Amino acid sequence: MNLGLVNKTALVLGASRGLGAAIAAGLAREGATVYAAARSVEKVETWRIDLPEDAGPVLPCAVDLSDLKSIDGLVDDLLEKGGVDILINNTGGPPSCTVLDATRSDWLSQFETMAANIFHLTGRLLPAMQARKWGRIITLTSSGVEQPIPRLALSNGIRSAIVGWSKTLADEVAADGVTVNILLPGRIHTQRVDELDAIAARRSEKSQADIAAASATSIPARRYGRPEEFGDVAVFLASERASYITGSKIRVDGGAIRGV
């Protein structure tokens, strides 16, 4: 299937590892030019070297999503080059905590990095997409927006606000040929998930392997997902073939969320 991504340009945030890296690599394999943005751009090289020779170019670029000046510097540079066709909003996850543990400062600082700054970045890149009558905006949240995850209060709350923003934006730009969707990862085997399993292991005085095994058992697929499985869904949503999918939340979780 030709996904129509050759000659398309993508910006992938949080592309140094995990889900962001998997999406960036998948887009490059389909021939897209990929701006792989991260605070640690040298980590992009750890996966870029494994791409096939016919992959699209991967261009590492530094950005700190907690720093508005850094964000605007990146956007200014991209707009000078004509903007991007595809935007992958991937912010990573906040610290683990309960609602009662989270302070006002925690909520404000994490909302700025995970939500407000993403809204700002998207708003600046949108006009070029609208002018071309083609664009894809895909934002990664978490299965916690549908089934709250214990001890991830900041993530559950802030990412739910992002869902409301995304759905509203989808309605506003659909007629311009721009689709706006949410991807909900379940337990995908990334460093972030390993870190959360390690925290749970210390709290429960069990081994990390036992925590991971119990977690996998709770998933109908009986395993954690692979980053490339998640990345493939994002690549399809970014493609020409997904032109009539917008305003959607799409789960990639092995059936872990039990609600319909």
Summary of the structure (lengths in Angstrom):
residues: 260
radius of gyration: 17.8
end to end distance: 29.8
largest distance: 55.8
contacts: 866
relative contact order: 0.15
helix: 49%
strand: 16%
